[in-house]
Amino acid sequence: MQPPQSSRSLHYTIPNLLTMMRVALIPVVVIVYYIPQSGHYFIAAALFALAGITDWFDGYLARKWEQVTKLGAFLDPVADKLMVASALVILVEAHATPWLALPAVVIISREITISALREWMAELGKRATVAVSFLGKVKTTLQMIAITGLLAKDPMLPDAITVLAYVLLYVSTAITLWTMVIYLKAAWPDLVDH
């Protein structure tokens, strides 16, 4: 059953508000992560996880309630990319290791590349060629889980959760590269067309 709609605007639907909340939580996660209080890593991770859960929830509600909007279609992937990139930046600084810097650079570089590719393909009227795939959703889910695990733990006191988070981050990085190749291959004929 669909909730009542305002005749004024469909922009402020519950799914869109959840997406906006996800973006608003990004600076909160960063601030909480750096506050030198007991449990701040865990709280930052919990806030990041909450934001990640809204990613699934807003899409589900938008489809169920038939509230898919252009604003939501634009904001949803932007919110995901902002969350992941922001968290990776603070984690690279906190962990200060090439083992985290390398996947962070790959993930952020891939997101910039594919975003530019999607914009280019949209100009050609072929955006569906590089639409989000199931593998892309798996990649995002693994990234969110890995980042949550890394945020939750003191970078100076690694443990089994930290190791598992690193493993998941590297698996998601491999999928990141794989999906980039798939998208570039699909778009290649249009990219080299004279």
Stockholm file with secondary structure:
# STOCKHOLM 1.0

chainA/1-194         MQPPQSSRSLHYTIPNLLTMMRVALIPVVVIVYYIPQSGHYFIAAALFALAGITDWFDGYLARKWEQVTKLGAFLDPVADKLMVASALVILVEAHATPWLALPAVVIISREITISALREWMAELGKRATVAVSFLGKVKTTLQMIAITGLLAKDPMLPDAITVLAYVLLYVSTAITLWTMVIYLKAAWPDLVDH
#=GR chainA/1-194 SS CCCCCCSSCSTTCHHHHHHHHHHHHHHHHHHHHHSCSTTHHHHHHHHHHHHHHHHHHHHHHHHHTTCCCHHHHHHHHHHHHHHHHHHHHHHHHHHCCHHHHHHHHHHHHHHHHHHHHHHHHHHTTCGGGGCCCHHHHHHHHHHHHHHHHHHHSCTTSCCHHHHHHHHHHHHHHHHHHHHHHHHHHHHHHHHSCC
#=GC SS_cons         CCCCCCSSCSTTCHHHHHHHHHHHHHHHHHHHHHSCSTTHHHHHHHHHHHHHHHHHHHHHHHHHTTCCCHHHHHHHHHHHHHHHHHHHHHHHHHHCCHHHHHHHHHHHHHHHHHHHHHHHHHHTTCGGGGCCCHHHHHHHHHHHHHHHHHHHSCTTSCCHHHHHHHHHHHHHHHHHHHHHHHHHHHHHHHHSCC
//
